[in-house]
Amino acid sequence: MIAIPAIDIRDGACVQLVGGSYDAEQVRLDDPAGVAHKWEFAGFRRLHMVDLDAATGRGNNAEMIREVLRATSMEAQVGGGVRDEERIESLLREGAQRVVLGTKAVESANWLGDMAEAFPGTLIVAADVRDRHVVTRGWTRTSDRYVLDFIEELNALPLAGVMVTAVHKEGLMEGTDLSLMEDVVEESEHPVCASGGIGTIGDLRALEDRGVASVVIGMALYTGAIDPGAVAEEFAE
């Protein structure tokens, strides 16, 4: 299993939110590229970057994302408000290795199928989950899609992976939703990336034991709850 630090960008800054709420911003750092350098120096080989403003229709941080991609040699997966083929192409051209699709992928199966065929092995579909239902539009709208049904539908597509975020655990550092992740791993034929609630090395080991392929870590790294170097060394592949 590989550990991946998160860089969530809002208003040009690197932030961390609690419980998926924009009103609960706990961390703000004004130099996302510098943060990326910090994680690279700690030994991480991959980076997860999200444009929070684009995800919620508040604007975009496209230039800052370009700056971070230019500043690091880490493999990057980038998402947040990616809703057309042009944006996918742009991110790949600018240096992202993988593109994360959320809302549009959930709401339009035909579009997702077309994009998966156009970019085989490159796209990660994000299922942000609360109460076992997929939430969209920056966690503001709860769909009627049951997460395991959605994961099953994705199995036929040539994806790079699926990413499941336990939104109700996000930023709390109280442990992730292990039963959810275990069920997703069992259902998915793609590598599973888990996110939400990581607070200790033990949380990471528990996810690895359940077959999770990668884990995105945010608040625990930014607050120093876990040691970046130790995480990068133990969860390097």
C-alpha positions as CSV (number, residue, x, y, z in Angstrom):
1,M,0.0,0.0,0.0
2,I,1.2,3.5,-0.8
3,A,0.5,6.6,1.3
4,I,-0.3,9.8,-0.6
5,P,-0.3,13.3,1.0
6,A,-3.2,15.6,0.1
7,I,-3.0,19.1,-1.1
8,D,-6.5,20.7,-1.1
9,I,-6.5,24.1,-2.7
10,R,-9.0,26.9,-1.8
11,D,-8.5,30.5,-2.7
12,G,-4.9,29.7,-3.8
13,A,-4.0,28.3,-0.4
14,C,-3.5,24.7,0.9
15,V,-6.3,24.0,3.4
16,Q,-7.7,21.2,5.4
17,L,-11.4,21.0,6.3
18,V,-13.2,19.1,9.0
19,G,-16.1,16.9,8.2
20,G,-16.4,18.1,4.7
21,S,-17.6,21.6,5.8
22,Y,-16.3,24.8,4.2
23,D,-17.1,26.5,7.5
24,A,-14.7,24.3,9.3
25,E,-11.3,25.1,7.8
26,Q,-8.6,24.1,10.3
27,V,-5.4,24.5,8.3
28,R,-4.4,27.1,5.8
29,L,-0.9,27.4,4.2
30,D,-0.3,30.1,1.6
31,D,2.3,28.2,-0.5
32,P,0.9,24.9,-1.9
33,A,4.1,24.4,-4.0
34,G,6.2,24.7,-0.9
35,V,3.9,22.2,0.8
36,A,4.4,19.8,-2.1
37,H,8.2,20.2,-1.7
38,K,7.9,19.4,2.0
39,W,6.1,16.1,1.3
40,E,8.5,15.2,-1.5
41,F,11.5,15.9,0.9
42,A,9.8,13.6,3.5
43,G,10.0,10.8,1.0
44,F,6.5,10.6,-0.5
45,R,6.4,9.6,-4.2
46,R,2.8,10.5,-5.0
47,L,0.6,13.5,-4.5
48,H,-3.2,14.0,-4.4
49,M,-4.4,17.5,-5.3
50,V,-7.9,18.8,-5.3
51,D,-9.3,22.2,-6.5
52,L,-12.0,22.8,-3.9
53,D,-13.2,26.0,-5.5
54,A,-13.8,24.2,-8.8
55,A,-15.5,21.3,-7.1
56,T,-18.1,23.6,-5.6
57,G,-18.5,26.1,-8.4
58,R,-16.7,28.9,-6.6
59,G,-14.1,29.5,-9.3
60,N,-10.9,27.6,-9.9
61,N,-7.2,27.3,-8.9
62,A,-6.0,26.1,-12.3
63,E,-2.8,28.3,-12.2
64,M,-1.9,27.2,-8.7
65,I,-2.3,23.6,-9.7
66,R,0.0,24.2,-12.7
67,E,2.5,25.7,-10.4
68,V,2.5,22.7,-8.0
69,L,2.8,20.3,-10.9
70,R,5.8,22.2,-12.2
71,A,7.4,22.3,-8.8
72,T,7.4,18.6,-7.9
73,S,8.6,15.4,-9.5
74,M,6.1,13.3,-7.5
75,E,3.4,11.5,-9.5
76,A,0.3,13.5,-9.1
77,Q,-3.4,12.7,-9.3
78,V,-5.6,15.8,-9.6
79,G,-9.3,16.4,-9.3
80,G,-11.9,18.9,-8.3
81,G,-14.5,20.2,-10.8
82,V,-13.2,18.1,-13.7
83,R,-16.3,17.9,-15.9
84,D,-15.2,17.9,-19.5
85,E,-12.6,16.3,-21.8
86,E,-10.7,19.5,-22.3
87,R,-9.9,19.8,-18.6
88,I,-8.7,16.2,-18.5
89,E,-6.5,16.8,-21.4
90,S,-5.2,20.0,-19.9
91,L,-4.3,18.4,-16.6
92,L,-2.5,15.5,-18.3
93,R,-0.6,17.9,-20.5
94,E,0.5,20.0,-17.5
95,G,2.0,17.0,-15.8
96,A,-0.7,15.1,-13.9
97,Q,-0.3,11.3,-14.2
98,R,-3.9,10.6,-13.2
99,V,-7.1,12.6,-13.2
100,V,-9.8,12.2,-10.5
101,L,-13.4,12.5,-11.6
102,G,-16.2,13.1,-9.1
103,T,-19.6,14.7,-9.7
104,K,-19.8,14.4,-13.4
105,A,-18.8,10.7,-13.2
106,V,-21.5,10.0,-10.7
107,E,-24.2,12.0,-12.6
108,S,-23.5,10.9,-16.2
109,A,-22.6,7.3,-16.8
110,N,-22.5,7.8,-20.6
111,W,-19.9,10.6,-20.2
112,L,-17.9,8.6,-17.8
113,G,-17.9,5.6,-20.2
114,D,-16.7,7.8,-23.1
115,M,-13.9,9.4,-21.0
116,A,-12.7,6.0,-19.7
117,E,-12.4,4.7,-23.2
118,A,-10.7,7.9,-24.3
119,F,-8.2,7.8,-21.4
120,P,-7.8,4.1,-20.5
121,G,-5.9,3.4,-17.3
122,T,-5.6,7.2,-16.5
123,L,-8.8,8.1,-14.6
124,I,-9.7,7.6,-11.0
125,V,-13.4,7.8,-10.1
126,A,-14.0,9.4,-6.7
127,A,-17.0,8.2,-4.6
128,D,-17.3,10.6,-1.7
129,V,-19.6,8.8,0.8
130,R,-21.8,9.7,3.7
131,D,-24.2,7.1,5.2
132,R,-23.2,4.7,2.4
133,H,-24.6,7.1,-0.2
134,V,-22.5,9.0,-2.7
135,V,-22.4,12.8,-2.3
136,T,-21.5,15.2,-5.0
137,R,-20.8,18.9,-5.8
138,G,-18.2,19.3,-3.1
139,W,-20.1,17.2,-0.6
140,T,-23.1,19.5,-0.7
141,R,-25.6,17.2,-2.4
142,T,-26.5,13.6,-1.4
143,S,-27.4,11.4,-4.3
144,D,-29.6,8.3,-4.3
145,R,-26.6,6.2,-5.4
146,Y,-25.7,3.5,-3.0
147,V,-21.9,3.3,-2.9
148,L,-21.5,-0.4,-3.5
149,D,-23.9,-0.3,-6.4
150,F,-21.9,2.5,-7.9
151,I,-18.6,0.6,-7.4
152,E,-20.0,-2.4,-9.1
153,E,-21.0,-0.3,-12.1
154,L,-17.4,0.9,-12.4
155,N,-15.9,-2.5,-12.7
156,A,-16.5,-2.7,-16.5
157,L,-14.6,0.5,-17.2
158,P,-10.8,0.7,-17.9
159,L,-10.0,2.9,-14.9
160,A,-6.8,3.5,-13.0
161,G,-8.7,3.1,-9.7
162,V,-11.5,4.2,-7.5
163,M,-11.2,6.5,-4.5
164,V,-13.6,6.4,-1.6
165,T,-13.7,9.2,0.9
166,A,-15.6,8.7,4.2
167,V,-16.8,12.3,4.3
168,H,-18.2,11.9,7.8
169,K,-14.7,11.0,9.0
170,E,-12.9,13.7,7.0
171,G,-10.4,15.7,9.1
172,L,-11.4,14.2,12.4
173,M,-8.4,11.9,12.8
174,E,-10.6,9.4,14.7
175,G,-10.0,6.5,12.4
176,T,-11.5,5.7,9.0
177,D,-14.7,3.8,8.2
178,L,-13.1,0.3,8.0
179,S,-16.3,-1.6,7.3
180,L,-17.0,0.7,4.3
181,M,-13.5,0.3,2.9
182,E,-13.5,-3.4,3.4
183,D,-16.8,-3.7,1.5
184,V,-15.6,-1.5,-1.3
185,V,-12.4,-3.5,-1.7
186,E,-14.5,-6.7,-1.9
187,E,-16.8,-5.2,-4.5
188,S,-14.2,-3.4,-6.7
189,E,-12.1,-4.9,-9.4
190,H,-10.0,-1.8,-9.5
191,P,-7.4,-0.7,-7.0
192,V,-9.0,1.2,-4.1
193,C,-7.8,4.4,-2.7
194,A,-9.1,5.3,0.8
195,S,-9.5,8.7,2.4
196,G,-11.0,10.2,5.5
197,G,-10.3,9.9,9.2
198,I,-6.6,8.8,9.2
199,G,-5.1,9.6,12.6
200,T,-2.4,7.0,13.3
201,I,0.0,4.6,11.8
202,G,-2.4,1.9,13.1
203,D,-5.2,3.3,10.9
204,L,-3.0,2.9,7.8
205,R,-2.0,-0.7,8.8
206,A,-5.7,-1.6,9.3
207,L,-6.5,-0.4,5.8
208,E,-3.5,-2.2,4.3
209,D,-4.7,-5.4,6.0
210,R,-8.1,-5.0,4.3
211,G,-6.6,-4.8,0.8
212,V,-6.6,-1.1,0.2
213,A,-4.1,-0.1,-2.5
214,S,-3.4,3.5,-1.5
215,V,-4.5,6.0,1.2
216,V,-4.7,9.8,0.9
217,I,-3.7,11.5,4.2
218,G,-4.5,15.1,5.0
219,M,-5.1,16.4,8.5
220,A,-2.9,13.9,10.3
221,L,0.1,15.0,8.3
222,Y,-0.6,18.7,8.6
223,T,-1.1,18.7,12.3
224,G,1.9,16.4,13.0
225,A,-0.3,13.7,14.5
226,I,1.7,11.2,12.5
227,D,5.4,11.4,11.4
228,P,5.6,12.0,7.6
229,G,9.0,10.3,7.2
230,A,7.9,7.2,9.0
231,V,4.7,7.0,6.9
232,A,6.5,7.6,3.6
233,E,9.0,4.9,4.5
234,E,6.6,2.2,5.6
235,F,3.9,2.8,3.0
236,A,6.0,3.3,-0.1
237,E,4.4,0.9,-2.5
